[in-house]
Amino acid sequence: MARTPSTMLELGTQAPDFALLEPASGNIVAREDFSGKPLLVAFICNHCPYVILIREAFAQLAREYQERGVAIVAINANDVENYPDDSPAKMVEEVQQQGYSFPYLYDETQAVAKAYQAACTPDLYLFDANHQLFYRGQFDEARPSNGVKVSGSDLRHALDRLLDNMYPPDEQKASLGCNIKWKAGNEPDYYGH
C-alpha cells in the first residue's frame, strides 16, 4: 500500500470525457449524461483502506448532494487481474453493501484514470455545471490510524461553495491514498514508483 497523493490537476480544466460500464446495471454511463449539472468524479476501489475508511460517509454525502442537484459517479480503474477484490462482480456487491446511490463505473483500460491524471484512491474531482474543475483534493483530514473522525469537511465545503456560486476554496489539500493499481506496462508517466 503506497501512500500516494493526488496530482492536483489544474483548476478550470475541462472534465475529460468518459463512457464506462456500470457493472451493477450493465449500462454504459457517459460524462455527457450529466450535461448542465455539477459533477463529482471519485476514483475509488473496494479494497483500499483509505476508501474503506470514508465509504460510509461518502455514500451519505453523495445522497445529500444528489438531492441538491449534483451528479456523482465513482470509477474503479484498478488492475482486477492482480487485485480480484476490485473485480466488476465485487463492485456490484460493494454497491449493494454500501448503498451507493451513484453509478460505480469500471475503467478496464485505465484510459479514463489517465485522462484525469488520477493517482490514488480516493481521488476526488468536483466540476461545475460547465464541467470545469472547481475542486480536487481530499475528502477530509481522516486517514487510517490517524484518529481523525471522518466528516467529509473539505469536500462538503467545496460543494457548498460551488452550489452557492462562490469561488473555489483557496486551500485545497491533495488527497492521499493507495496508488491506483496500474496494469503492468500501463503506468502513466506521472506515476512515481
Disulfide bonds with the S-S distance in Angstrom:
none
